[in-house]
Amino acid sequence: MNKRNKIIAVLFALLTATSMIAMPAMALF
C-alpha cells in the first residue's frame, strides 16, 4: 500500500470515529 492510500485510510478512520462520537453527543445536547 502506498503512502496516499495509507493517508486516506487514516483520514477515513478518523472521520468514522468522529461521527460515531459526535452523533450521540448531538443527540444529548
C-alpha positions as CSV (number, residue, x, y, z in Angstrom):
1,M,0.0,0.0,0.0
2,N,1.4,3.3,-1.0
3,K,1.5,6.5,1.2
4,R,-1.5,8.1,-0.4
5,N,-3.8,5.1,0.3
6,K,-2.5,4.9,3.9
7,I,-3.3,8.6,4.5
8,I,-6.8,8.2,3.0
9,A,-7.4,5.1,5.3
10,V,-6.3,7.1,8.4
11,L,-8.5,10.1,7.5
12,F,-11.4,7.8,6.9
13,A,-10.9,6.0,10.2
14,L,-10.7,9.4,12.0
15,L,-13.9,10.6,10.2
16,T,-15.8,7.4,11.2
17,A,-14.7,7.6,14.8
18,T,-15.6,11.3,15.0
19,S,-19.0,10.7,13.5
20,M,-19.7,7.9,15.9
21,I,-18.7,10.1,18.9
22,A,-20.4,13.3,17.5
23,M,-23.8,11.7,16.8
24,P,-24.6,10.6,20.4
25,A,-23.2,14.0,21.6
26,M,-25.5,15.9,19.3
27,A,-28.4,13.7,20.5
28,L,-27.6,14.5,24.1
29,F,-27.0,18.3,23.5
